[in-house]
Amino acid sequence: MDRSRLMQALRAGASRTAAARYAGASLADLDKALAQDADLLAEVEGAEAECEVRCCGAIMRAATERPVEIRERTTKPDGTVVEKVRSGTEVDAKAAQWWLQVRRRSTFGR
């Protein structure tokens, strides 16, 4: 099993099954190696945690209010176009909703 390919796949978010295959092994081979090698287990769990933290960060950035420019165009009766630009904020409410439903299931889950 190619350990560096295994870690690369896990850090990218692959399942253990897909990561094992990518590394040239089966899930059974990986499970056996994990049971016999505490250092490998720690490295696998660390790679999985790294991916989870990166993904949570992306979700939180999407769910955080951020400044945006809002452009409004209107056309006058004479055909001239007037554009107004103002500042505002936006947030990806779906990202926030998803996080709450997954991480706070007892309160926000379906």
N, C-alpha and C positions, 0 to 999 in steps of 0.2 A: 504494500500500500504506500503510495507516494504521500508522505505526511504534509509536505508543503502544499500540494494540490488540495488535500483534505481541508486544511486550514483556510486556504483561499476561497474554497466553495462555501464553507461555513460562515466566513466573514461577509460573504456576498449575500447570505440569507438562504442558502440551499438547505434542504432537509438533510438529516443524517444519511438517509438512503441515497439521495442524489449525490451528496458529497462523497460518500464511500465509492459509489460507481465512478465518479469523476476521478477519484484517486486510484482507481484500478482494483477495487475490492467490492465485496458485498456488504450489506448491512450486518449480516451474521459475523463476518470477519471483523468489522469495526467493533461490534458489541463485545466480541471475544477479546480483542486488543484492549478495549477500555476496561474490561474486568481485570485484566492482568497488569495494566500499566497506569498507575495513579497520575504520573506526569502527563501522559497523553490525555487522560480524562480531564485534568485541570486545563490543559491547552484547548481541548474541544469546548469545554464549558466557557472558557474565556472568549473564544472566537464567537460563540453563539451570543454571549452577553454583549460583545462589541457591536454586533449587528443589531441587536435589539435596542441598544442605547442610541445608535445612529438613526434608526428608524423612528424611535420615539422623539428624537430631536427634530427630525423633519416634520413630524406631525405637529409638534408643539410650535414650530416656526410658522406652519400654515395656519394654526389656530390662534396665533397671536395677532392682535390688532397692529396694523402697520399703515404708515402714511401713503396716500396715493394722490395723483392729480386727477381731477374730474373735469373733463372737457365737455362743454355743451355748445352745440352749433345750432344756430337758427338762421333762417333765410328771411330777409326783409322783403316786402312787396316789390321793391325795385330790383331784386335779384342778388343783392350783396349778402355775403355770408358773414355773420358775426360769431366769433368764437369766444366764449368765456371760459376761463380756467380758474378753478378754485381747489383748495386743498380739502381733503377728506381722509377717511380711514376705511379700511376694509379688513375683514377677517374671514377665513374659510370655516364657516360654522359646521360644515359636515365633518371636517377633521376633528374639531372639538367634540362634536356629538359622538363620533366613532370612539374616540379615546375614552370618554366617559362611560359609554356602553360596555367597552371591553375591560377597562381597568376598575370601574366602579359599578360592576354588574348588579350588585344587590340594590343599589339605589336607582341606577339609570338603565339597567338592562331591560331587554324586551321579554 
